[in-house]
Amino acid sequence: MTTREQLRYWGVGLLAAGVAVWLLSGVMLPFVAGMAVAYFLDPVTDRLEAWRFSRTAATALVLLLFFLAVVLLLLLIVPVLQSQVVGFVGRLPSYIALARDTFLPGLSEVLDRVGIDLKADLRDALAGVAADIVGVVGRIAQQAWSGGLAFFNIVSLIVITPIVAFYLLRDFDRIVARIDSWLPRQHAGEIRKIGGQIDEVMAGFVRGQGTVCLILGTFYAVALSLAGLEFGLIIGIISGLLSFIPFVGAVLGLVLSLVPAITQFWPDFVQIGIIVGIFAAGQFLEGNFLTPRLLGGRIGLHPVWVMFALLAGGALFGFVGVLLAVPVAAAGGVLVRYFLDRYLASRLYLGPEPAPRDDD
């Protein structure tokens, strides 16, 4: 079999796998979640195995502690989050009305001085922004519930995900070895090299960046709550979750915090300054300690590429696509760099070899 025939064979296989994921996306959520949990916890299990634990015992212990921590966290945080989300959505119209009444007159005066008239229809449009935002939030919640988090999927997450995670984590090394045995022998070394690079990128993003987001989310949520900010818990968690995009999480969190902070503390500039200082401290912590220690230069994924992958995965496969977006983005980024290096070293880029010169 020639290399071209092998590429055709594997291309058809990948296409069939993509079609299968698309057709079965409605029932794949617990399996994808189980794979993500197993991949995330594999280094911890390997460490316990190195300490003379059997693989089965290490897997059981790690998963037991992990899911106990998740359940405890949900029991403690979900009721508070629910009340804060409902309260924030309910107060959103008043926040927008306050911003409109506070800043619109000054903006109108500035625009009038430069000869621009702020029309009444713009004021009406700004007045309707609150209702539109509430409607969009309601539709997003409804789509999330009906599309990816329906009752069946919630039950399957609770029941099936731990089972899938246990078997995958216990047999992780054997699964990798079995897949390695299926590789075409003449290209096995090159494929292992590419696979190692993909694993390094995914590990850096999923494990490293995930840990950074978790630490920052906890820091922002606790600090804003201790500062007495309304809805500080939900704003801090959102800021932490979006911290995988440089500066976006902090900037969005600061904007979301300033609106209730101004409403709640005005004209106490010291208290408002404390809110701003929390996000400045979070950026200092991330840039000088968390990212250098937990990530280094291992990510190799541009934030725009990650955002595109998340949106594309969600549009194509729903919530399952969102979970698969980062691994696919990591693999795609490594493959693009690999083929780009091959192209830059090829005659397609360098041009034909110069003809030998006749010394005569």
Secondary structure, DSSP 8 states (H G I E B T S, - for coil): --HHHHHHHHHHHHHHHHHHHHHTTTT-HHHHHHHHHHHHHHHHHHHHHHTT--HHHHHHHHHHHHHHHHHHHHHHHHHHHHHHHHHHHHHHHHHHHHHHHHHHHHHHHHHHHTT----HHHHHHHHTHHHHHHHHHHHHHHHHHHHTS-HHHHHHHHHHHHHHHHHHHHTHHHHHHHHHHTS-GGGHHHHHHHHHHHHHHHIIIIIIIHHHHHHHHHHHHHHHHHTT-TTHHHHHHHHHHGGGSTTHHHHHHHHHHHHHHHHHHTT-HHHHHHHHHHHHHHHHHIIIIIHHHHTTT-----HHHHHHHHHHHHHHHTHHHHHHHHHHHHHHHHHHHHHHHHHHTSHHHH-S--------
